[in-house]
Every structure is written in C-alpha cells, then in structure tokens.
C-alpha cells in the first residue's frame, strides 16, 4: 500500500465535536445539508495509487456479487497524472484474482505505456476509450454483463422510478438501443458515447448489459451495483403485474419527488459513501491482498 493512502485503515468520523451525529446535519429550505465528502489526496501520484486500490477492490466486490463472467467485464480509470491515458484490467483474469499490479496502463490508441505487460480486451478498450475521450468529467467507467442488467437490457428501455433507490438514476440514465454485436469498431464506441450524451453517467446497452461512470472508481462502482439491483427490482415488479398475474398496479415516483430523491441519493459524494462500506468489508475479508 502506498504511504498516505486514504482508503485502507482510517475510520470514518461518526460525529463532529459538539455537533449532530446525523449525516444530514441541518435542513436548509427543505433540503438537507450533507456532510458527505470525497477525500482528495495531496498529490496526483497518491491519487493514482488510491484510485488503483479502489479499482482492484471494486473487482473483488463485483466477484462476490456474481458479476464476473469469464473474460467479459471491465473497469477503466483515467490516469490522474496523464489524463489522456487510462488504466484497465487485463484480459482473461478473474475479478476475484485481480490486484493493483495487474492493471494495464494504455494510451488513446490502445498502446501499453505502463503497468502490467498483458493483453487487454479489444471491445473493452473501444468502449472505454471513446467515453474517456468524449467526457473529461468521467474518470472511471464500469461495464459488466451482470445477470439482472443483462436480462433487463433485452427490452431496450430505461427503468421506472419504482422506489427510492431507482431515483438514483432519475434523468441520469440513457439507453443505447442498437445492438451491433461485439464492440470492435471505434465507430461503435463513439455511438455508445453519443448515447450517454454530455451529462448522464449511466447507460443500458440493449441486448448487452450495463455501463456506469463516475468521477471516482467508487462512484462508478456504486452506480453499477445500484443499477443492477434496480434492474432486479424492475424485473420482479414486471412479473408481479403481468397480465395473467395478480392484477397489481405499478405506482411510480412523480417528477418532483424523483428530482428531490436523486439529489439526496445519487450525488457523487453519496455514491462514494455507498461504495465505502463494501470496500472496507472486502479489505477485511481479503486482508488487503488486492493492494499489492
């Protein structure tokens, strides 16, 4: 582990001296003032190490959750020191075995410039390179063929605002409604980036799976976990309201409530905090072996 790394052992403050222990400390105009914050390392080199550690940890979390699928699935990380390059996992290594030293550093042309000397998935490179190039605000991208996301993607439609957790994605979820087979052409990567647009961070790829993005690995990974679970909830609800089912009716969250809920559940800071407990658990379970 790099010295001064922020992720491994420091406790999360549970209270402020003389103040409230609530994560929403006060209410201003009907909206909570949050105490969530993303730690910012002192240097870009420390930030690189910190994000690579969270990247390796995210793969271990995804493996536990059943998202590993042979050689499929990728996380990419924009390099903080060289922002026009990024890190990605090597081809054909199980998520549960990945460590920091396994990650491959590539440039915009797919040439290895550092890290592990291993092959990377060509389709993964095309997808991630297009998004990183188009969206400088996005520093991490997760794409997996997870079970419920893959199932819901067959319908080529977004999720409904069925509950509080679905609202994490309100006006922040796009659909790529064209399946062109395995993504090997740069033009297809560009079309995926077009579907994501200039602002949204989450994407359903029809007949393919899910893709989520963030300013940190934690944000992108937390969005992926939440979107997979939202797809699971959607499939359960659709089964319950099927025409030959129980005649139940869906009641979706209204626009005003969905906007308010998104602000309270789907910000970069809150998604970071959604990821942090999972990271600390896998850190303890593995003894931090993925940090090497």
JOFENGI-V69665 format. One record per run of one state. SS is the DSSP state (2 for helix, 1 for strand, 0 for the rest). FROM is the first residue (numbers start at 0). TO is the last residue. If there is no record, write none. Layout:
((SS FROM TO) (SS FROM TO))
//
This chain:
((0 0 22) (1 23 27) (0 28 29) (1 30 33) (0 34 42) (2 43 63) (0 64 67) (1 68 68) (0 69 70) (1 71 71) (0 72 72) (1 73 77) (0 78 84) (1 85 87) (0 88 93) (2 94 96) (0 97 98) (2 99 101) (0 102 102) (1 103 105) (0 106 110) (1 111 114) (0 115 120) (2 121 133) (0 134 138) (1 139 143) (0 144 145) (2 146 152) (0 153 164) (2 165 168) (0 169 171) (1 172 175) (0 176 184) (2 185 195) (0 196 200) (1 201 204) (0 205 207) (1 208 213) (0 214 215) (2 216 239) (0 240 253) (2 254 264) (0 265 266) (2 267 285) (0 286 287) (2 288 290) (0 291 291))
//
